[in-house]
Amino acid sequence: MLQIPNVRLNSGHLMPQLGLGVYAPGQQDEVGQSVREALDLGIRLIDAASIYGNELEVGQAISSTSVAREELFITSKVWMDDMGYDSTMRAFEKSLKDLSLEYIDLYLIHWPKEDKRKETWKALESLHEQGVSKSIGVSNYYQKNLSELLNYAHICPAVNQIELSPFCYLPDELTFCQAQGIQVEGYAPVVRGLKKEHPVLVEIARKWSKTTYQILIRWNIEMGAVTIPKSIHRDRMIENATVFDFALDADDLTRLAALYDNTRVAWDPRDF
């Protein structure tokens, strides 16, 4: 059974520092099985979203396991087309039903769509106050949009989920979140394999007898982030989670910090 440490959010709830992302275009048939495999291995954080189109499969997989609900940490997100107070409330209810849950551990605004950010956050605050979303937060928010939100929010976001790898690392964004007590959660930590043969990664991986993917995931951990590598393969899930038995040293971190080239697999939040 994998042993994964927790972080404590500003909402008071514990969140596993590593989980499973279920964004899987073209692999929807395998999503349910991957969630079952992850839960069997000891992974307890499952990162879902309405736009992924597989919350029914995720919910069925959760329902089929014997893992106690209080051990799980399930995330969902409201998509841009559903933003606005009433439509967010409806989207949440649909996700809750599809996931076969009585509450969601973390509900996020998926992207900071320009015209409905405030009403959407107010909906998330209502969901939190009702107890059906234990923690609330945002995704793909950088300082500009976070500062705007903090001006009208009654509840500080517990989490900001952003794309995070050495190749799109903006230190000021992490520092800003940390100063506000917002937990950073990094997605696409292995950059969908685009950098797996990068010579710096290869050298550091050889030094620690790890894979380049493990180096990238461990780097997220070193940054203090929660991370959600995606895989539908049991062996890869084990590999991705076997990153708590070593630590990158100062030289590694210096070399990795120099790799920024703005390589991304998703949109750049600075465009919002």
KEKE-3310 file (N, C-alpha, C; in steps of 0.2 Angstrom, whole numbers, plus 5000, padded with zeros to 4 digits):
npx = (5004:5003:5011:5006:5009:5000:4994:4989:4975:4969:4956:4955:4955:4962:4973:4979:4996:4999:4990:4978:4976:4962:4960:4957:4957:4950:4953:4942:4936:4945:4946:4938:4943:4956:4954:4950:4961:4970:4964:4965:4979:4982:4981:4972:4967:4957:4956:4944:4933:4920:4921:4929:4921:4919:4914:4904:4909:4920:4913:4906:4917:4922:4911:4912:4922:4929:4934:4933:4923:4927:4941:4944:4948:4940:4940:4931:4927:4920:4915:4919:4908:4897:4898:4893:4881:4868:4870:4882:4878:4869:4878:4886:4878:4875:4888:4890:4879:4883:4895:4891:4891:4889:4895:4907:4925:4933:4930:4932:4934:4936:4943:4948:4936:4931:4919:4911:4916:4915:4902:4902:4911:4904:4894:4902:4906:4893:4891:4901:4897:4885:4890:4892:4903:4918:4930:4935:4941:4952:4957:4970:4972:4982:4992:4985:4971:4969:4971:4961:4950:4952:4948:4935:4931:4923:4928:4944:4952:4956:4964:4974:4975:4987:4995:5011:5028:5045:5047:5037:5038:5034:5041:5036:5022:5020:5025:5016:5004:5008:5010:4997:4992:4986:4985:4995:4992:4999:4996:4999:5012:5022:5023:5016:5025:5033:5046:5054:5066:5075:5091:5096:5086:5088:5101:5100:5090:5098:5107:5100:5095:5082:5067:5065:5052:5049:5058:5053:5040:5044:5050:5039:5034:5044:5043:5033:5020:5004:5002:4996:4999:4994:4988:4984:4989:4994:5007:5014:5007:5012:5025:5024:5020:5031:5040:5043:5054:5066:5075:5077:5093:5101:5109:5102:5090:5093:5098:5086:5078:5082:5077:5066:5055:5043:5035:5020:5005:4992:4982:4989:4987:4989:4984:4971)
npy = (4994:5011:5024:5040:5057:5070:5087:5101:5111:5128:5128:5119:5106:5090:5086:5074:5074:5069:5063:5056:5061:5062:5067:5062:5061:5051:5040:5035:5023:5017:5024:5022:5009:5014:5022:5013:5005:5014:5018:5005:5004:5013:5027:5042:5054:5060:5068:5076:5083:5092:5094:5084:5074:5061:5059:5051:5038:5039:5040:5028:5019:5023:5020:5006:5002:4997:5007:5018:5032:5044:5043:5047:5059:5069:5079:5091:5102:5117:5121:5133:5136:5134:5144:5157:5161:5154:5144:5138:5132:5122:5115:5110:5101:5092:5086:5081:5071:5063:5058:5051:5055:5062:5073:5084:5085:5095:5109:5118:5133:5131:5139:5156:5163:5178:5186:5181:5178:5183:5180:5167:5163:5167:5157:5146:5149:5148:5134:5129:5134:5127:5115:5105:5106:5103:5110:5125:5132:5138:5136:5138:5151:5166:5179:5191:5188:5181:5191:5200:5192:5190:5202:5203:5191:5181:5170:5163:5156:5138:5131:5133:5127:5124:5123:5115:5113:5112:5119:5128:5136:5149:5158:5169:5167:5155:5160:5170:5164:5156:5166:5170:5159:5150:5134:5127:5117:5106:5103:5092:5087:5080:5085:5079:5070:5076:5081:5071:5066:5076:5082:5087:5082:5069:5067:5070:5061:5049:5051:5049:5036:5036:5038:5050:5055:5053:5062:5075:5074:5074:5086:5095:5091:5096:5109:5112:5109:5101:5087:5079:5068:5059:5044:5028:5016:5003:5000:5012:5021:5017:5020:5034:5038:5034:5043:5049:5044:5050:5065:5080:5089:5105:5108:5101:5108:5120:5118:5113:5124:5132:5128:5134:5137:5140:5130:5122:5112:5116:5130:5147:5155:5168:5174:5176)
npz = (5000:4995:5003:5006:5010:5019:5016:5026:5023:5021:5025:5035:5032:5028:5014:5002:4996:4984:4970:4958:4942:4931:4918:4902:4887:4874:4881:4889:4892:4900:4912:4923:4927:4930:4941:4950:4952:4957:4969:4975:4976:4986:4984:4986:4983:4970:4955:4947:4934:4927:4913:4909:4906:4911:4924:4928:4926:4935:4947:4948:4949:4962:4970:4969:4976:4992:5000:5013:5014:5021:5019:5007:4995:4985:4970:4960:4946:4940:4924:4911:4903:4912:4921:4933:4945:4947:4937:4941:4953:4948:4940:4949:4957:4947:4945:4958:4958:4947:4952:4962:4976:4992:4996:4990:4991:4987:4977:4962:4953:4936:4925:4924:4918:4910:4913:4923:4935:4948:4952:4951:4961:4972:4972:4975:4988:4994:4992:5000:5013:5015:5017:5007:4999:5005:5004:4995:4979:4966:4949:4938:4940:4941:4948:4945:4943:4955:4965:4962:4965:4979:4983:4984:4990:5003:5008:5008:4995:4996:4988:4974:4958:4946:4931:4932:4931:4929:4917:4915:4926:4937:4948:4956:4956:4964:4976:4979:4981:4992:5002:5004:5010:5002:4995:4983:4969:4957:4941:4926:4929:4922:4910:4900:4894:4885:4888:4893:4889:4891:4893:4906:4915:4913:4918:4931:4935:4933:4943:4955:4953:4948:4937:4924:4924:4938:4944:4939:4946:4959:4960:4960:4972:4980:4978:4987:4982:4980:4969:4954:4944:4929:4924:4917:4919:4930:4935:4931:4939:4952:4950:4949:4961:4969:4976:4988:4994:4992:4990:4981:4979:4982:4971:4961:4961:4957:4944:4938:4940:4930:4918:4913:4899:4895:4891:4889:4892:4892:4891:4893:4909:4909:4899:4902)
capx = (5000:5007:5010:5007:5008:4995:4995:4983:4972:4967:4949:4956:4954:4969:4973:4984:5000:4999:4984:4977:4972:4958:4959:4959:4953:4952:4954:4937:4934:4950:4946:4935:4948:4962:4952:4950:4968:4973:4962:4968:4986:4982:4980:4966:4965:4955:4955:4940:4931:4914:4923:4932:4916:4920:4912:4900:4914:4924:4908:4905:4923:4922:4906:4913:4927:4928:4938:4929:4922:4931:4948:4944:4948:4938:4939:4928:4928:4915:4918:4918:4901:4893:4899:4887:4879:4863:4872:4887:4874:4867:4883:4889:4873:4876:4894:4888:4875:4887:4901:4888:4893:4885:4898:4914:4930:4936:4927:4936:4933:4941:4947:4945:4932:4931:4913:4906:4921:4913:4895:4904:4914:4899:4891:4906:4905:4887:4891:4905:4893:4880:4894:4892:4909:4922:4934:4934:4947:4952:4962:4973:4972:4988:4991:4980:4965:4968:4970:4954:4945:4953:4945:4927:4929:4923:4932:4950:4953:4960:4969:4975:4978:4990:5000:5017:5034:5051:5047:5033:5038:5035:5041:5032:5015:5020:5026:5010:4999:5010:5009:4990:4989:4983:4989:4996:4992:5002:4994:5003:5019:5027:5022:5014:5031:5037:5053:5056:5073:5079:5098:5096:5082:5091:5107:5097:5087:5103:5110:5096:5092:5075:5065:5064:5045:5049:5061:5048:5035:5047:5051:5033:5034:5049:5040:5027:5014:5001:5003:4991:5000:4989:4990:4979:4993:4995:5014:5015:5004:5016:5031:5023:5020:5037:5044:5044:5060:5072:5074:5082:5097:5101:5111:5097:5085:5096:5098:5079:5075:5085:5074:5060:5054:5035:5032:5013:5000:4986:4982:4993:4983:4991:4979:4964)
capy = (5000:5017:5029:5047:5062:5075:5094:5104:5117:5134:5126:5114:5099:5087:5084:5070:5078:5066:5060:5054:5065:5058:5070:5056:5061:5045:5034:5036:5017:5015:5029:5018:5005:5017:5025:5007:5003:5019:5017:4999:5005:5018:5034:5044:5060:5059:5075:5075:5089:5091:5095:5078:5069:5055:5059:5045:5032:5040:5039:5021:5016:5025:5016:4999:5000:4997:5012:5022:5039:5049:5042:5049:5067:5070:5086:5093:5109:5120:5123:5140:5137:5134:5149:5161:5159:5148:5138:5134:5128:5117:5111:5106:5096:5086:5083:5077:5065:5059:5055:5047:5057:5067:5080:5085:5088:5102:5111:5123:5136:5128:5144:5162:5167:5186:5190:5178:5176:5185:5176:5160:5162:5167:5151:5141:5150:5145:5127:5128:5136:5122:5109:5100:5106:5104:5116:5128:5135:5140:5133:5142:5158:5169:5184:5196:5186:5180:5198:5202:5187:5191:5209:5202:5184:5181:5164:5163:5149:5134:5128:5135:5122:5127:5119:5116:5110:5117:5122:5134:5138:5156:5158:5174:5164:5151:5164:5174:5159:5154:5171:5171:5153:5146:5128:5126:5110:5106:5097:5090:5088:5077:5088:5073:5066:5080:5083:5065:5064:5082:5080:5089:5077:5062:5067:5070:5054:5044:5052:5046:5030:5037:5040:5057:5057:5054:5069:5080:5074:5075:5093:5097:5090:5101:5116:5112:5108:5094:5085:5074:5065:5056:5037:5023:5010:5002:5001:5019:5024:5015:5024:5041:5039:5032:5049:5051:5041:5054:5073:5084:5093:5112:5109:5099:5113:5126:5116:5113:5131:5136:5125:5138:5139:5141:5124:5120:5107:5119:5138:5151:5159:5176:5176:5177)
capz = (5000:4995:5009:5003:5016:5018:5018:5029:5019:5026:5027:5040:5030:5025:5007:5000:4992:4977:4968:4951:4937:4927:4911:4898:4881:4870:4885:4894:4894:4905:4917:4929:4930:4933:4948:4955:4953:4961:4976:4978:4978:4992:4981:4989:4979:4963:4953:4942:4932:4923:4906:4907:4903:4914:4931:4929:4927:4941:4953:4948:4952:4969:4973:4968:4981:4999:5004:5017:5011:5024:5017:5000:4993:4978:4967:4954:4944:4936:4918:4909:4900:4917:4926:4935:4951:4947:4933:4944:4957:4944:4938:4955:4958:4942:4947:4964:4956:4943:4956:4967:4982:4996:4996:4986:4995:4984:4971:4959:4946:4931:4922:4926:4913:4912:4915:4928:4940:4955:4954:4952:4967:4977:4972:4978:4995:4996:4993:5006:5019:5015:5019:5002:4997:5011:5003:4988:4977:4959:4945:4932:4942:4942:4953:4943:4945:4962:4968:4961:4969:4986:4985:4985:4993:5010:5010:5004:4991:4999:4983:4967:4954:4940:4927:4936:4930:4929:4911:4915:4933:4938:4956:4960:4957:4970:4982:4980:4984:4999:5006:5005:5013:4997:4993:4976:4966:4951:4936:4921:4931:4918:4903:4895:4891:4880:4891:4896:4887:4892:4896:4913:4918:4912:4922:4938:4936:4934:4949:4960:4951:4947:4930:4923:4927:4945:4945:4938:4951:4965:4960:4962:4980:4983:4978:4991:4979:4979:4962:4951:4938:4926:4921:4917:4920:4937:4936:4931:4946:4957:4949:4950:4968:4973:4975:4994:4997:4991:4990:4977:4982:4980:4964:4957:4961:4954:4937:4936:4940:4924:4912:4910:4892:4894:4888:4892:4888:4893:4890:4898:4913:4908:4893:4904)
cpx = (5004:5006:5011:5005:5003:4997:4988:4981:4970:4960:4949:4956:4961:4968:4979:4989:5001:4993:4984:4973:4968:4956:4961:4956:4955:4953:4948:4935:4939:4949:4943:4940:4954:4960:4952:4957:4971:4971:4964:4975:4987:4982:4973:4963:4964:4953:4951:4937:4925:4916:4926:4927:4916:4918:4908:4904:4918:4919:4907:4911:4923:4917:4907:4919:4925:4931:4933:4929:4926:4939:4949:4945:4946:4937:4935:4929:4922:4918:4916:4910:4896:4894:4894:4884:4874:4866:4878:4883:4872:4872:4886:4884:4874:4882:4893:4885:4880:4893:4898:4890:4888:4888:4905:4919:4933:4933:4930:4933:4938:4946:4944:4941:4930:4925:4909:4910:4918:4907:4897:4907:4909:4895:4895:4906:4899:4887:4896:4901:4888:4884:4894:4899:4914:4927:4933:4940:4946:4957:4964:4972:4980:4987:4986:4973:4964:4967:4963:4949:4946:4950:4938:4926:4928:4927:4938:4950:4957:4965:4968:4978:4980:4994:5007:5022:5039:5051:5042:5032:5039:5035:5037:5024:5015:5020:5020:5005:5001:5009:5002:4987:4985:4988:4989:4996:4994:4999:4999:5011:5024:5027:5020:5020:5035:5044:5056:5064:5077:5085:5098:5092:5085:5097:5105:5094:5092:5106:5106:5093:5084:5073:5065:5057:5045:5053:5056:5042:5038:5048:5045:5032:5038:5047:5034:5020:5011:5001:4998:4993:4995:4992:4984:4982:4995:5003:5016:5013:5009:5023:5030:5023:5026:5042:5045:5050:5066:5070:5080:5086:5097:5104:5106:5092:5087:5096:5091:5076:5077:5081:5068:5060:5047:5032:5026:5009:4993:4987:4986:4988:4984:4987:4972:4964)
cpy = (5006:5021:5036:5052:5066:5082:5096:5110:5122:5133:5121:5107:5096:5085:5080:5075:5075:5062:5058:5059:5061:5061:5064:5056:5055:5039:5033:5029:5014:5019:5025:5013:5008:5020:5019:5005:5008:5019:5010:5000:5010:5025:5036:5050:5059:5066:5074:5083:5088:5090:5088:5073:5062:5054:5053:5039:5033:5038:5031:5017:5017:5020:5009:4997:5000:5002:5017:5029:5044:5048:5045:5057:5068:5077:5086:5100:5111:5123:5130:5141:5137:5139:5154:5158:5153:5142:5134:5130:5121:5112:5107:5100:5090:5083:5078:5071:5060:5055:5051:5048:5061:5073:5079:5088:5094:5103:5118:5127:5134:5133:5151:5166:5174:5188:5187:5175:5177:5181:5169:5158:5162:5161:5146:5143:5148:5138:5125:5129:5130:5115:5104:5101:5108:5110:5118:5131:5137:5136:5138:5149:5160:5175:5189:5194:5184:5186:5201:5198:5189:5198:5208:5195:5185:5175:5164:5156:5145:5131:5132:5130:5125:5122:5120:5111:5115:5121:5127:5136:5146:5157:5163:5171:5160:5155:5168:5170:5157:5160:5172:5164:5149:5140:5127:5119:5110:5101:5097:5091:5085:5079:5083:5070:5070:5081:5077:5063:5071:5080:5081:5084:5071:5062:5066:5063:5049:5045:5049:5039:5030:5038:5048:5060:5058:5060:5074:5080:5076:5083:5097:5097:5095:5108:5117:5111:5101:5093:5079:5072:5060:5049:5033:5016:5009:5003:5008:5023:5023:5019:5031:5042:5037:5038:5052:5048:5044:5061:5076:5088:5100:5112:5106:5104:5119:5124:5116:5120:5135:5133:5129:5139:5140:5136:5122:5115:5110:5127:5141:5155:5166:5178:5177:5184)
cpz = (5000:5001:5006:5009:5014:5019:5021:5025:5024:5028:5033:5038:5027:5018:5005:4996:4985:4976:4961:4948:4933:4920:4906:4891:4877:4874:4890:4896:4900:4911:4924:4932:4933:4940:4953:4957:4958:4968:4979:4980:4984:4990:4983:4986:4972:4961:4946:4940:4927:4915:4904:4904:4906:4921:4933:4931:4933:4947:4953:4951:4959:4972:4973:4973:4988:5004:5007:5014:5014:5022:5011:5000:4986:4976:4961:4952:4940:4930:4916:4907:4906:4923:4927:4941:4950:4943:4936:4949:4954:4942:4944:4957:4953:4943:4953:4962:4952:4947:4961:4974:4986:4997:4992:4991:4993:4977:4969:4953:4941:4928:4924:4920:4915:4915:4920:4934:4947:4957:4955:4959:4973:4978:4976:4986:4998:4997:4999:5013:5020:5017:5013:4998:5003:5010:4996:4986:4969:4956:4939:4934:4944:4947:4952:4945:4952:4966:4968:4965:4976:4988:4987:4989:5000:5013:5005:5001:4995:4995:4977:4963:4947:4937:4930:4934:4929:4922:4910:4922:4933:4946:4959:4961:4963:4976:4984:4984:4991:5004:5008:5009:5009:4995:4986:4974:4959:4946:4930:4923:4926:4911:4898:4891:4886:4882:4894:4894:4888:4896:4904:4917:4918:4917:4929:4940:4937:4941:4955:4959:4951:4939:4930:4925:4934:4947:4945:4944:4958:4965:4962:4970:4983:4983:4983:4989:4980:4971:4960:4945:4936:4923:4922:4918:4928:4939:4936:4937:4951:4957:4951:4957:4973:4973:4982:4998:4995:4991:4985:4981:4979:4973:4959:4956:4957:4946:4935:4935:4933:4918:4909:4903:4890:4890:4892:4888:4889:4891:4895:4902:4912:4902:4895:4908)
residu = (MET:LEU:GLN:ILE:PRO:ASN:VAL:ARG:LEU:ASN:SER:GLY:HIS:LEU:MET:PRO:GLN:LEU:GLY:LEU:GLY:VAL:TYR:ALA:PRO:GLY:GLN:GLN:ASP:GLU:VAL:GLY:GLN:SER:VAL:ARG:GLU:ALA:LEU:ASP:LEU:GLY:ILE:ARG:LEU:ILE:ASP:ALA:ALA:SER:ILE:TYR:GLY:ASN:GLU:LEU:GLU:VAL:GLY:GLN:ALA:ILE:SER:SER:THR:SER:VAL:ALA:ARG:GLU:GLU:LEU:PHE:ILE:THR:SER:LYS:VAL:TRP:MET:ASP:ASP:MET:GLY:TYR:ASP:SER:THR:MET:ARG:ALA:PHE:GLU:LYS:SER:LEU:LYS:ASP:LEU:SER:LEU:GLU:TYR:ILE:ASP:LEU:TYR:LEU:ILE:HIS:TRP:PRO:LYS:GLU:ASP:LYS:ARG:LYS:GLU:THR:TRP:LYS:ALA:LEU:GLU:SER:LEU:HIS:GLU:GLN:GLY:VAL:SER:LYS:SER:ILE:GLY:VAL:SER:ASN:TYR:TYR:GLN:LYS:ASN:LEU:SER:GLU:LEU:LEU:ASN:TYR:ALA:HIS:ILE:CYS:PRO:ALA:VAL:ASN:GLN:ILE:GLU:LEU:SER:PRO:PHE:CYS:TYR:LEU:PRO:ASP:GLU:LEU:THR:PHE:CYS:GLN:ALA:GLN:GLY:ILE:GLN:VAL:GLU:GLY:TYR:ALA:PRO:VAL:VAL:ARG:GLY:LEU:LYS:LYS:GLU:HIS:PRO:VAL:LEU:VAL:GLU:ILE:ALA:ARG:LYS:TRP:SER:LYS:THR:THR:TYR:GLN:ILE:LEU:ILE:ARG:TRP:ASN:ILE:GLU:MET:GLY:ALA:VAL:THR:ILE:PRO:LYS:SER:ILE:HIS:ARG:ASP:ARG:MET:ILE:GLU:ASN:ALA:THR:VAL:PHE:ASP:PHE:ALA:LEU:ASP:ALA:ASP:ASP:LEU:THR:ARG:LEU:ALA:ALA:LEU:TYR:ASP:ASN:THR:ARG:VAL:ALA:TRP:ASP:PRO:ARG:ASP:PHE)
# end
